[in-house]
Amino acid sequence: MNPTSLRIADGDVTLRPAQTADAEAIVGLIGELAEFEALSHLLAVTPQALRQHLFGPQPAAQALVAELLPAAGGPSQVVAFALWFTNFSTFLGRPGLYLEDLYVRPAHRGQGLGRRMLRQLARLAVERGCGRFEWSVLDWNADAIRFYESMGARVMPDWRICRLAGEALIACAEPEAPAPAAT
């Protein structure tokens, strides 16, 4: 994925693949996202864990960042990120791109960053031969739903996310007790 640049009110923004040095900034943005979604109590990510899973020997995900280069020549800062991974559709027999999170700092919303990031990921999905580009959205986030629909996305009304986590995941991973012998 080649970096692309655009101009916003605060300066120039470069969309580029995340680098190891971006881990702290991305974790900060994840913290802001968790706060927005009222899920800070679930936040456990660290820069070290993020580095391992984005840049380690077996990366589980990839990330794109929007780096602001201020017009006044100050230090650059990461103001948005998108984190995704490859999934697979058995019905299509093709890989898909699953967007786990997209977050743009409030001060930088409304300037096209989210739209540009989604378009960049859609291009990547097409280049990789993906049959789908998917993500989920909280049902109360009407602004995000309108934005995604304006991009051509369809909210799937008949599907619900299922999740095993924490103790439930550990319990499910335990071997089943053998069935009693028939007498």
Buried (B, 14 or more C-beta within 10 A) or exposed (E): EEEBEEEBEBBBBBBBEBEEEBBEBBBBBBBBBBEEBEEEEEEEBEBEEBBBBBBEEEEEBBBBBBBBBEEEEEEBBBBBBBBBBBEEEEEEEEBBBBBEBBBBBEEBBEBBBBEBBBBBBBEBBEEEEBBBBBBBBEEEEEEBBEBBEEEEBEEEEEEEEEEEEEEEEEEEEEEEEEEEEEE
